[in-house]
């Protein structure tokens, strides 16, 4: 099975910082756990959907968008510059397609 992490697709230049912050900042880790839970729900939703190749706009992706903003804000504070994440609408199709190849 391909281990594709949606959070790493959204923040490809900050993966090591995210891992470090998750270990050291419990509030940040909780945000990332929420993101991971929604990512898992998105996997289930796309596996059960016949239109898995299309970008699903639904409460899951809308919630992911909100968490991305919060995570980007906290990352920006730590790195002392603005962190611009990739858009959920850009990375979800890649994520779903990678999962479908498994």
MITORMI-27891 format. One record per residue: residue number from 1; x, y, z of N, C-alpha, C in turn; residue in one letter. Coordinates in pm, whole numbers. Each point is the difference from the previous one (the first is absolute). Last residue first. Layout:
# residues N
<nudo><n>NUM</n><n_x>X</n_x><n_y>Y</n_y><n_z>Z</n_z><ca_x>X</ca_x><ca_y>Y</ca_y><ca_z>Z</ca_z><c_x>X</c_x><c_y>Y</c_y><c_z>Z</c_z><res>a</res></nudo>
...
# end
This chain:
# residues 102
<nudo><n>102</n><n_x>-344</n_x><n_y>156</n_y><n_z>-500</n_z><ca_x>32</ca_x><ca_y>-107</ca_y><ca_z>94</ca_z><c_x>-83</c_x><c_y>-124</c_y><c_z>-27</c_z><res>x</res></nudo>
<nudo><n>101</n><n_x>-46</n_x><n_y>434</n_y><n_z>-219</n_z><ca_x>96</ca_x><ca_y>-90</ca_y><ca_z>-63</ca_z><c_x>35</c_x><c_y>-119</c_y><c_z>88</c_z><res>x</res></nudo>
<nudo><n>100</n><n_x>-279</n_x><n_y>366</n_y><n_z>141</n_z><ca_x>-73</ca_x><ca_y>-89</ca_y><ca_z>-89</ca_z><c_x>92</c_x><c_y>-101</c_y><c_z>-68</c_z><res>x</res></nudo>
<nudo><n>99</n><n_x>169</n_x><n_y>351</n_y><n_z>280</n_z><ca_x>-66</ca_x><ca_y>-102</ca_y><ca_z>81</ca_z><c_x>-70</c_x><c_y>-104</c_y><c_z>-89</c_z><res>x</res></nudo>
<nudo><n>98</n><n_x>197</n_x><n_y>374</n_y><n_z>-205</n_z><ca_x>106</ca_x><ca_y>-84</ca_y><ca_z>56</ca_z><c_x>-61</c_x><c_y>-114</c_y><c_z>82</c_z><res>x</res></nudo>
<nudo><n>97</n><n_x>-294</n_x><n_y>326</n_y><n_z>-168</n_z><ca_x>54</ca_x><ca_y>-82</ca_y><ca_z>-110</ca_z><c_x>108</c_x><c_y>-93</c_y><c_z>52</c_z><res>x</res></nudo>
<nudo><n>96</n><n_x>-181</n_x><n_y>311</n_y><n_z>300</n_z><ca_x>-98</ca_x><ca_y>-103</ca_y><ca_z>-34</ca_z><c_x>53</c_x><c_y>-91</c_y><c_z>-109</c_z><res>x</res></nudo>
<nudo><n>95</n><n_x>268</n_x><n_y>369</n_y><n_z>120</n_z><ca_x>-13</ca_x><ca_y>-90</ca_y><ca_z>113</ca_z><c_x>-94</c_x><c_y>-117</c_y><c_z>-33</c_z><res>x</res></nudo>
<nudo><n>94</n><n_x>35</n_x><n_y>351</n_y><n_z>-306</n_z><ca_x>125</ca_x><ca_y>-76</ca_y><ca_z>1</ca_z><c_x>-5</c_x><c_y>-107</c_y><c_z>108</c_z><res>x</res></nudo>
<nudo><n>93</n><n_x>-360</n_x><n_y>306</n_y><n_z>-17</n_z><ca_x>-2</ca_x><ca_y>-93</ca_y><ca_z>-114</ca_z><c_x>126</c_x><c_y>-86</c_y><c_z>-9</c_z><res>x</res></nudo>
<nudo><n>92</n><n_x>-14</n_x><n_y>332</n_y><n_z>344</n_z><ca_x>-91</ca_x><ca_y>-112</ca_y><ca_z>23</ca_z><c_x>-8</c_x><c_y>-93</c_y><c_z>-121</c_z><res>x</res></nudo>
<nudo><n>91</n><n_x>254</n_x><n_y>421</n_y><n_z>5</n_z><ca_x>66</ca_x><ca_y>-122</ca_y><ca_z>46</ca_z><c_x>-93</c_x><c_y>-119</c_y><c_z>22</c_z><res>x</res></nudo>
<nudo><n>90</n><n_x>-144</n_x><n_y>447</n_y><n_z>-154</n_z><ca_x>112</ca_x><ca_y>-42</ca_y><ca_z>-84</ca_z><c_x>54</c_x><c_y>-137</c_y><c_z>41</c_z><res>x</res></nudo>
<nudo><n>89</n><n_x>-344</n_x><n_y>222</n_y><n_z>245</n_z><ca_x>-55</ca_x><ca_y>-35</ca_y><ca_z>-132</ca_z><c_x>108</c_x><c_y>-47</c_y><c_z>-96</c_z><res>x</res></nudo>
<nudo><n>88</n><n_x>121</n_x><n_y>170</n_y><n_z>425</n_z><ca_x>-62</ca_x><ca_y>-133</ca_y><ca_z>13</ca_z><c_x>-52</c_x><c_y>-46</c_y><c_z>-135</c_z><res>x</res></nudo>
<nudo><n>87</n><n_x>405</n_x><n_y>347</n_y><n_z>6</n_z><ca_x>-146</ca_x><ca_y>-3</ca_y><ca_z>18</ca_z><c_x>-50</c_x><c_y>-144</c_y><c_z>10</c_z><res>x</res></nudo>
<nudo><n>86</n><n_x>491</n_x><n_y>158</n_y><n_z>166</n_z><ca_x>-66</ca_x><ca_y>-32</ca_y><ca_z>-126</ca_z><c_x>-150</c_x><c_y>-12</c_y><c_z>29</c_z><res>x</res></nudo>
<nudo><n>85</n><n_x>278</n_x><n_y>323</n_y><n_z>321</n_z><ca_x>-23</ca_x><ca_y>-141</ca_y><ca_z>-31</ca_z><c_x>-52</c_x><c_y>-17</c_y><c_z>-142</c_z><res>x</res></nudo>
<nudo><n>84</n><n_x>313</n_x><n_y>373</n_y><n_z>258</n_z><ca_x>-112</ca_x><ca_y>-9</ca_y><ca_z>-94</ca_z><c_x>-17</c_x><c_y>-146</c_y><c_z>-38</c_z><res>x</res></nudo>
<nudo><n>83</n><n_x>235</n_x><n_y>319</n_y><n_z>411</n_z><ca_x>-3</ca_x><ca_y>-132</ca_y><ca_z>-63</ca_z><c_x>-125</c_x><c_y>-5</c_y><c_z>-88</c_z><res>x</res></nudo>
<nudo><n>82</n><n_x>312</n_x><n_y>422</n_y><n_z>214</n_z><ca_x>-130</ca_x><ca_y>-52</ca_y><ca_z>-39</ca_z><c_x>15</c_x><c_y>-133</c_y><c_z>-74</c_z><res>x</res></nudo>
<nudo><n>81</n><n_x>344</n_x><n_y>147</n_y><n_z>386</n_z><ca_x>-34</ca_x><ca_y>47</ca_y><ca_z>-134</ca_z><c_x>-130</c_x><c_y>-68</c_y><c_z>-40</c_z><res>x</res></nudo>
<nudo><n>80</n><n_x>242</n_x><n_y>-108</n_y><n_z>408</n_z><ca_x>11</ca_x><ca_y>146</ca_y><ca_z>-11</ca_z><c_x>-10</c_x><c_y>50</c_y><c_z>-144</c_z><res>x</res></nudo>
<nudo><n>79</n><n_x>-49</n_x><n_y>-454</n_y><n_z>217</n_z><ca_x>108</ca_x><ca_y>24</ca_y><ca_z>-96</ca_z><c_x>22</c_x><c_y>149</c_y><c_z>-27</c_z><res>x</res></nudo>
<nudo><n>78</n><n_x>-343</n_x><n_y>-142</n_y><n_z>308</n_z><ca_x>123</ca_x><ca_y>-69</ca_y><ca_z>40</ca_z><c_x>116</c_x><c_y>31</c_y><c_z>-95</c_z><res>x</res></nudo>
<nudo><n>77</n><n_x>-438</n_x><n_y>170</n_y><n_z>-88</n_z><ca_x>50</ca_x><ca_y>58</ca_y><ca_z>125</ca_z><c_x>135</c_x><c_y>-62</c_y><c_z>39</c_z><res>x</res></nudo>
<nudo><n>76</n><n_x>-229</n_x><n_y>-177</n_y><n_z>-370</n_z><ca_x>53</ca_x><ca_y>133</ca_y><ca_z>-31</ca_z><c_x>58</c_x><c_y>66</c_y><c_z>124</c_z><res>x</res></nudo>
<nudo><n>75</n><n_x>-232</n_x><n_y>-411</n_y><n_z>45</n_z><ca_x>131</ca_x><ca_y>-19</ca_y><ca_z>-63</ca_z><c_x>67</c_x><c_y>135</c_y><c_z>-27</c_z><res>x</res></nudo>
<nudo><n>74</n><n_x>-438</n_x><n_y>10</n_y><n_z>159</n_z><ca_x>93</ca_x><ca_y>-43</ca_y><ca_z>105</ca_z><c_x>139</c_x><c_y>-24</c_y><c_z>-55</c_z><res>x</res></nudo>
<nudo><n>73</n><n_x>-341</n_x><n_y>112</n_y><n_z>-307</n_z><ca_x>22</ca_x><ca_y>111</ca_y><ca_z>93</ca_z><c_x>102</c_x><c_y>-38</c_y><c_z>107</c_z><res>x</res></nudo>
<nudo><n>72</n><n_x>-143</n_x><n_y>-335</n_y><n_z>-298</n_z><ca_x>89</ca_x><ca_y>97</ca_y><ca_z>-67</ca_z><c_x>30</c_x><c_y>118</c_y><c_z>92</c_z><res>x</res></nudo>
<nudo><n>71</n><n_x>-316</n_x><n_y>-316</n_y><n_z>145</n_z><ca_x>134</ca_x><ca_y>-59</ca_y><ca_z>3</ca_z><c_x>100</c_x><c_y>96</c_y><c_z>-63</c_z><res>x</res></nudo>
<nudo><n>70</n><n_x>-452</n_x><n_y>123</n_y><n_z>-19</n_z><ca_x>48</ca_x><ca_y>3</ca_y><ca_z>138</ca_z><c_x>143</c_x><c_y>-53</c_y><c_z>11</c_z><res>x</res></nudo>
<nudo><n>69</n><n_x>-216</n_x><n_y>-27</n_y><n_z>-421</n_z><ca_x>23</ca_x><ca_y>140</ca_y><ca_z>38</ca_z><c_x>59</c_x><c_y>11</c_y><c_z>140</c_z><res>x</res></nudo>
<nudo><n>68</n><n_x>-135</n_x><n_y>-423</n_y><n_z>-148</n_z><ca_x>121</ca_x><ca_y>42</ca_y><ca_z>-72</ca_z><c_x>33</c_x><c_y>145</c_y><c_z>37</c_z><res>x</res></nudo>
<nudo><n>67</n><n_x>-404</n_x><n_y>-179</n_y><n_z>157</n_z><ca_x>115</ca_x><ca_y>-48</ca_y><ca_z>76</ca_z><c_x>132</c_x><c_y>40</c_y><c_z>-66</c_z><res>x</res></nudo>
<nudo><n>66</n><n_x>-401</n_x><n_y>101</n_y><n_z>-227</n_z><ca_x>10</ca_x><ca_y>77</ca_y><ca_z>123</ca_z><c_x>120</c_x><c_y>-41</c_y><c_z>84</c_z><res>x</res></nudo>
<nudo><n>65</n><n_x>-96</n_x><n_y>-248</n_y><n_z>-390</n_z><ca_x>42</ca_x><ca_y>136</ca_y><ca_z>-34</ca_z><c_x>20</c_x><c_y>86</c_y><c_z>125</c_z><res>x</res></nudo>
<nudo><n>64</n><n_x>-189</n_x><n_y>-429</n_y><n_z>50</n_z><ca_x>144</ca_x><ca_y>-7</ca_y><ca_z>-25</ca_z><c_x>55</c_x><c_y>137</c_y><c_z>-34</c_z><res>x</res></nudo>
<nudo><n>63</n><n_x>-462</n_x><n_y>-41</n_y><n_z>38</n_z><ca_x>64</ca_x><ca_y>-4</ca_y><ca_z>132</ca_z><c_x>151</c_x><c_y>-7</c_y><c_z>-13</c_z><res>x</res></nudo>
<nudo><n>62</n><n_x>-248</n_x><n_y>-25</n_y><n_z>-394</n_z><ca_x>-16</ca_x><ca_y>134</ca_y><ca_z>58</ca_z><c_x>65</c_x><c_y>7</c_y><c_z>137</c_z><res>x</res></nudo>
<nudo><n>61</n><n_x>-19</n_x><n_y>-414</n_y><n_z>-216</n_z><ca_x>102</ca_x><ca_y>87</ca_y><ca_z>-61</ca_z><c_x>-10</c_x><c_y>143</c_y><c_z>52</c_z><res>x</res></nudo>
<nudo><n>60</n><n_x>-323</n_x><n_y>-306</n_y><n_z>157</n_z><ca_x>134</ca_x><ca_y>-48</ca_y><ca_z>37</ca_z><c_x>105</c_x><c_y>94</c_y><c_z>-56</c_z><res>x</res></nudo>
<nudo><n>59</n><n_x>-462</n_x><n_y>67</n_y><n_z>-108</n_z><ca_x>38</ca_x><ca_y>47</ca_y><ca_z>135</ca_z><c_x>141</c_x><c_y>-46</c_y><c_z>41</c_z><res>x</res></nudo>
<nudo><n>58</n><n_x>-54</n_x><n_y>28</n_y><n_z>-516</n_z><ca_x>-94</ca_x><ca_y>-47</ca_y><ca_z>101</ca_z><c_x>44</c_x><c_y>49</c_y><c_z>136</c_z><res>x</res></nudo>
<nudo><n>57</n><n_x>145</n_x><n_y>-59</n_y><n_z>-542</n_z><ca_x>-21</ca_x><ca_y>113</ca_y><ca_z>87</ca_z><c_x>-111</c_x><c_y>-39</c_y><c_z>95</c_z><res>x</res></nudo>
<nudo><n>56</n><n_x>357</n_x><n_y>-295</n_y><n_z>-321</n_z><ca_x>-125</ca_x><ca_y>9</ca_y><ca_z>77</ca_z><c_x>-4</c_x><c_y>125</c_y><c_z>87</c_z><res>x</res></nudo>
<nudo><n>55</n><n_x>242</n_x><n_y>-146</n_y><n_z>-484</n_z><ca_x>26</ca_x><ca_y>63</ca_y><ca_z>128</ca_z><c_x>-131</c_x><c_y>14</c_y><c_z>77</c_z><res>x</res></nudo>
<nudo><n>54</n><n_x>88</n_x><n_y>-401</n_y><n_z>-354</n_z><ca_x>-41</ca_x><ca_y>138</ca_y><ca_z>5</ca_z><c_x>28</c_x><c_y>56</c_y><c_z>139</c_z><res>x</res></nudo>
<nudo><n>53</n><n_x>75</n_x><n_y>-455</n_y><n_z>-99</n_z><ca_x>96</ca_x><ca_y>78</ca_y><ca_z>-76</ca_z><c_x>-35</c_x><c_y>148</c_y><c_z>-1</c_z><res>x</res></nudo>
<nudo><n>52</n><n_x>-279</n_x><n_y>-341</n_y><n_z>202</n_z><ca_x>120</ca_x><ca_y>26</ca_y><ca_z>80</ca_z><c_x>101</c_x><c_y>86</c_y><c_z>-73</c_z><res>x</res></nudo>
<nudo><n>51</n><n_x>-490</n_x><n_y>-171</n_y><n_z>-55</n_z><ca_x>62</ca_x><ca_y>117</ca_y><ca_z>-64</ca_z><c_x>127</c_x><c_y>40</c_y><c_z>74</c_z><res>x</res></nudo>
<nudo><n>50</n><n_x>-278</n_x><n_y>-355</n_y><n_z>148</n_z><ca_x>30</ca_x><ca_y>-36</ca_y><ca_z>-139</ca_z><c_x>67</c_x><c_y>114</c_y><c_z>-73</c_z><res>x</res></nudo>
<nudo><n>49</n><n_x>20</n_x><n_y>-112</n_y><n_z>543</n_z><ca_x>-62</ca_x><ca_y>84</ca_y><ca_z>-102</ca_z><c_x>40</c_x><c_y>-46</c_y><c_z>-139</c_z><res>x</res></nudo>
<nudo><n>48</n><n_x>164</n_x><n_y>-173</n_y><n_z>428</n_z><ca_x>-141</ca_x><ca_y>-39</ca_y><ca_z>-18</ca_z><c_x>-69</c_x><c_y>75</c_y><c_z>-112</c_z><res>x</res></nudo>
<nudo><n>47</n><n_x>451</n_x><n_y>93</n_y><n_z>123</n_z><ca_x>-2</ca_x><ca_y>-144</ca_y><ca_z>-31</ca_z><c_x>-143</c_x><c_y>-48</c_y><c_z>-27</c_z><res>x</res></nudo>
<nudo><n>46</n><n_x>76</n_x><n_y>445</n_y><n_z>143</n_z><ca_x>42</ca_x><ca_y>-17</ca_y><ca_z>-140</ca_z><c_x>0</c_x><c_y>-147</c_y><c_z>-40</c_z><res>x</res></nudo>
<nudo><n>45</n><n_x>-105</n_x><n_y>109</n_y><n_z>448</n_z><ca_x>-100</ca_x><ca_y>60</ca_y><ca_z>-89</ca_z><c_x>36</c_x><c_y>-23</c_y><c_z>-146</c_z><res>x</res></nudo>
<nudo><n>44</n><n_x>310</n_x><n_y>-129</n_y><n_z>331</n_z><ca_x>-118</ca_x><ca_y>-87</ca_y><ca_z>2</ca_z><c_x>-105</c_x><c_y>49</c_y><c_z>-98</c_z><res>x</res></nudo>
<nudo><n>43</n><n_x>377</n_x><n_y>271</n_y><n_z>59</n_z><ca_x>39</ca_x><ca_y>-127</ca_y><ca_z>-63</ca_z><c_x>-120</c_x><c_y>-93</c_y><c_z>-10</c_z><res>x</res></nudo>
<nudo><n>42</n><n_x>-57</n_x><n_y>395</n_y><n_z>239</n_z><ca_x>5</ca_x><ca_y>27</ca_y><ca_z>-143</ca_z><c_x>39</c_x><c_y>-125</c_y><c_z>-78</c_z><res>x</res></nudo>
<nudo><n>41</n><n_x>16</n_x><n_y>-15</n_y><n_z>467</n_z><ca_x>-140</ca_x><ca_y>2</ca_y><ca_z>-46</ca_z><c_x>-6</c_x><c_y>25</c_y><c_z>-150</c_z><res>x</res></nudo>
<nudo><n>40</n><n_x>420</n_x><n_y>26</n_y><n_z>201</n_z><ca_x>-46</ca_x><ca_y>-139</ca_y><ca_z>0</ca_z><c_x>-145</c_x><c_y>-9</c_y><c_z>-49</c_z><res>x</res></nudo>
<nudo><n>39</n><n_x>175</n_x><n_y>426</n_y><n_z>64</n_z><ca_x>68</ca_x><ca_y>-62</ca_y><ca_z>-115</ca_z><c_x>-43</c_x><c_y>-147</c_y><c_z>-13</c_z><res>x</res></nudo>
<nudo><n>38</n><n_x>-139</n_x><n_y>239</n_y><n_z>376</n_z><ca_x>-78</ca_x><ca_y>39</ca_y><ca_z>-118</ca_z><c_x>61</c_x><c_y>-58</c_y><c_z>-127</c_z><res>x</res></nudo>
<nudo><n>37</n><n_x>234</n_x><n_y>-75</n_y><n_z>398</n_z><ca_x>-130</ca_x><ca_y>-67</ca_y><ca_z>7</ca_z><c_x>-86</c_x><c_y>33</c_y><c_z>-122</c_z><res>x</res></nudo>
<nudo><n>36</n><n_x>413</n_x><n_y>224</n_y><n_z>48</n_z><ca_x>20</ca_x><ca_y>-141</ca_y><ca_z>-35</ca_z><c_x>-132</c_x><c_y>-77</c_y><c_z>3</c_z><res>x</res></nudo>
<nudo><n>35</n><n_x>-1</n_x><n_y>447</n_y><n_z>145</n_z><ca_x>24</ca_x><ca_y>-5</ca_y><ca_z>-144</ca_z><c_x>14</c_x><c_y>-145</c_y><c_z>-46</c_z><res>x</res></nudo>
<nudo><n>34</n><n_x>-28</n_x><n_y>75</n_y><n_z>458</n_z><ca_x>-130</ca_x><ca_y>27</ca_y><ca_z>-62</ca_z><c_x>12</c_x><c_y>-8</c_y><c_z>-152</c_z><res>x</res></nudo>
<nudo><n>33</n><n_x>395</n_x><n_y>-32</n_y><n_z>237</n_z><ca_x>-79</ca_x><ca_y>-121</ca_y><ca_z>20</ca_z><c_x>-138</c_x><c_y>16</c_y><c_z>-62</c_z><res>x</res></nudo>
<nudo><n>32</n><n_x>279</n_x><n_y>375</n_y><n_z>7</n_z><ca_x>45</ca_x><ca_y>-97</ca_y><ca_z>-100</ca_z><c_x>-75</c_x><c_y>-133</c_y><c_z>13</c_z><res>x</res></nudo>
<nudo><n>31</n><n_x>-83</n_x><n_y>335</n_y><n_z>322</n_z><ca_x>-44</ca_x><ca_y>47</ca_y><ca_z>-132</ca_z><c_x>35</c_x><c_y>-102</c_y><c_z>-109</c_z><res>x</res></nudo>
<nudo><n>30</n><n_x>168</n_x><n_y>-86</n_y><n_z>426</n_z><ca_x>-145</ca_x><ca_y>-22</ca_y><ca_z>-3</ca_z><c_x>-58</c_x><c_y>46</c_y><c_z>-134</c_z><res>x</res></nudo>
<nudo><n>29</n><n_x>454</n_x><n_y>89</n_y><n_z>86</n_z><ca_x>-22</ca_x><ca_y>-142</ca_y><ca_z>-27</ca_z><c_x>-149</c_x><c_y>-32</c_y><c_z>-8</c_z><res>x</res></nudo>
<nudo><n>28</n><n_x>128</n_x><n_y>429</n_y><n_z>131</n_z><ca_x>25</ca_x><ca_y>-19</ca_y><ca_z>-142</ca_z><c_x>-24</c_x><c_y>-145</c_y><c_z>-39</c_z><res>x</res></nudo>
<nudo><n>27</n><n_x>-28</n_x><n_y>104</n_y><n_z>452</n_z><ca_x>-111</ca_x><ca_y>64</ca_y><ca_z>-71</ca_z><c_x>15</c_x><c_y>-16</c_y><c_z>-151</c_z><res>x</res></nudo>
<nudo><n>26</n><n_x>352</n_x><n_y>-153</n_y><n_z>287</n_z><ca_x>-119</ca_x><ca_y>-86</ca_y><ca_z>5</ca_z><c_x>-118</c_x><c_y>61</c_y><c_z>-76</c_z><res>x</res></nudo>
<nudo><n>25</n><n_x>537</n_x><n_y>41</n_y><n_z>-68</n_z><ca_x>-113</ca_x><ca_y>90</ca_y><ca_z>28</ca_z><c_x>-131</c_x><c_y>-79</c_y><c_z>-6</c_z><res>x</res></nudo>
<nudo><n>24</n><n_x>435</n_x><n_y>-208</n_y><n_z>-82</n_z><ca_x>26</ca_x><ca_y>98</ca_y><ca_z>105</ca_z><c_x>-117</c_x><c_y>89</c_y><c_z>40</c_z><res>x</res></nudo>
<nudo><n>23</n><n_x>7</n_x><n_y>-353</n_y><n_z>-352</n_z><ca_x>61</ca_x><ca_y>-60</ca_y><ca_z>120</ca_z><c_x>3</c_x><c_y>98</c_y><c_z>117</c_z><res>x</res></nudo>
<nudo><n>22</n><n_x>-154</n_x><n_y>147</n_y><n_z>-421</n_z><ca_x>-96</ca_x><ca_y>-97</ca_y><ca_z>55</ca_z><c_x>54</c_x><c_y>-64</c_y><c_z>127</c_z><res>x</res></nudo>
<nudo><n>21</n><n_x>278</n_x><n_y>291</n_y><n_z>-248</n_z><ca_x>-103</ca_x><ca_y>73</ca_y><ca_z>75</ca_z><c_x>-103</c_x><c_y>-95</c_y><c_z>61</c_z><res>x</res></nudo>
<nudo><n>20</n><n_x>334</n_x><n_y>-185</n_y><n_z>-278</n_z><ca_x>61</ca_x><ca_y>55</ca_y><ca_z>121</ca_z><c_x>-106</c_x><c_y>71</c_y><c_z>85</c_z><res>x</res></nudo>
<nudo><n>19</n><n_x>-130</n_x><n_y>-159</n_y><n_z>-422</n_z><ca_x>28</ca_x><ca_y>-113</ca_y><ca_z>90</ca_z><c_x>57</c_x><c_y>50</c_y><c_z>133</c_z><res>x</res></nudo>
<nudo><n>18</n><n_x>-65</n_x><n_y>321</n_y><n_z>-334</n_z><ca_x>-129</ca_x><ca_y>-49</ca_y><ca_z>50</ca_z><c_x>22</c_x><c_y>-116</c_y><c_z>97</c_z><res>x</res></nudo>
<nudo><n>17</n><n_x>374</n_x><n_y>167</n_y><n_z>-228</n_z><ca_x>-44</ca_x><ca_y>96</ca_y><ca_z>103</ca_z><c_x>-133</c_x><c_y>-47</c_y><c_z>60</c_z><res>x</res></nudo>
<nudo><n>16</n><n_x>167</n_x><n_y>-245</n_y><n_z>-362</n_z><ca_x>82</ca_x><ca_y>-24</ca_y><ca_z>120</ca_z><c_x>-39</c_x><c_y>95</c_y><c_z>113</c_z><res>x</res></nudo>
<nudo><n>15</n><n_x>-222</n_x><n_y>50</n_y><n_z>-418</n_z><ca_x>-31</ca_x><ca_y>-128</ca_y><ca_z>65</ca_z><c_x>82</c_x><c_y>-24</c_y><c_z>125</c_z><res>x</res></nudo>
<nudo><n>14</n><n_x>-54</n_x><n_y>380</n_y><n_z>-346</n_z><ca_x>1</ca_x><ca_y>15</ca_y><ca_z>146</ca_z><c_x>-21</c_x><c_y>-131</c_y><c_z>75</c_z><res>x</res></nudo>
<nudo><n>13</n><n_x>-24</n_x><n_y>98</n_y><n_z>-487</n_z><ca_x>128</ca_x><ca_y>59</ca_y><ca_z>42</ca_z><c_x>15</c_x><c_y>8</c_y><c_z>152</c_z><res>x</res></nudo>
<nudo><n>12</n><n_x>-403</n_x><n_y>-168</n_y><n_z>-222</n_z><ca_x>114</ca_x><ca_y>-83</ca_y><ca_z>-37</ca_z><c_x>136</c_x><c_y>54</c_y><c_z>47</c_z><res>x</res></nudo>
<nudo><n>11</n><n_x>-527</n_x><n_y>46</n_y><n_z>104</n_z><ca_x>117</ca_x><ca_y>75</ca_y><ca_z>49</ca_z><c_x>129</c_x><c_y>-74</c_y><c_z>-35</c_z><res>x</res></nudo>
<nudo><n>10</n><n_x>-414</n_x><n_y>-174</n_y><n_z>-151</n_z><ca_x>-40</ca_x><ca_y>140</ca_y><ca_z>17</ca_z><c_x>118</c_x><c_y>88</c_y><c_z>39</c_z><res>x</res></nudo>
<nudo><n>9</n><n_x>54</n_x><n_y>-470</n_y><n_z>-36</n_z><ca_x>-27</ca_x><ca_y>55</ca_y><ca_z>-134</ca_z><c_x>-36</c_x><c_y>148</c_y><c_z>7</c_z><res>x</res></nudo>
<nudo><n>8</n><n_x>59</n_x><n_y>-239</n_y><n_z>400</n_z><ca_x>130</ca_x><ca_y>22</ca_y><ca_z>-64</ca_z><c_x>-16</c_x><c_y>51</c_y><c_z>-143</c_z><res>x</res></nudo>
<nudo><n>7</n><n_x>-385</n_x><n_y>-119</n_y><n_z>239</n_z><ca_x>61</ca_x><ca_y>116</ca_y><ca_z>66</ca_z><c_x>135</c_x><c_y>32</c_y><c_z>-63</c_z><res>x</res></nudo>
<nudo><n>6</n><n_x>-230</n_x><n_y>-393</n_y><n_z>-137</n_z><ca_x>-60</ca_x><ca_y>123</ca_y><ca_z>-53</ca_z><c_x>63</c_x><c_y>124</c_y><c_z>60</c_z><res>x</res></nudo>
<nudo><n>5</n><n_x>224</n_x><n_y>-486</n_y><n_z>-83</n_z><ca_x>-47</ca_x><ca_y>80</ca_y><ca_z>112</ca_z><c_x>-51</c_x><c_y>133</c_y><c_z>-54</c_z><res>x</res></nudo>
<nudo><n>4</n><n_x>98</n_x><n_y>-530</n_y><n_z>-179</n_z><ca_x>-6</ca_x><ca_y>139</ca_y><ca_z>-41</ca_z><c_x>-65</c_x><c_y>77</c_y><c_z>114</c_z><res>x</res></nudo>
<nudo><n>3</n><n_x>197</n_x><n_y>-501</n_y><n_z>-109</n_z><ca_x>-25</ca_x><ca_y>81</ca_y><ca_z>117</ca_z><c_x>10</c_x><c_y>147</c_y><c_z>-39</c_z><res>x</res></nudo>
<nudo><n>2</n><n_x>-125</n_x><n_y>-483</n_y><n_z>-265</n_z><ca_x>74</ca_x><ca_y>125</ca_y><ca_z>-6</ca_z><c_x>-36</c_x><c_y>84</c_y><c_z>121</c_z><res>x</res></nudo>
<nudo><n>1</n><n_x>-9</n_x><n_y>-548</n_y><n_z>-31</n_z><ca_x>-84</ca_x><ca_y>118</ca_y><ca_z>0</ca_z><c_x>88</c_x><c_y>124</c_y><c_z>0</c_z><res>x</res></nudo>
# end
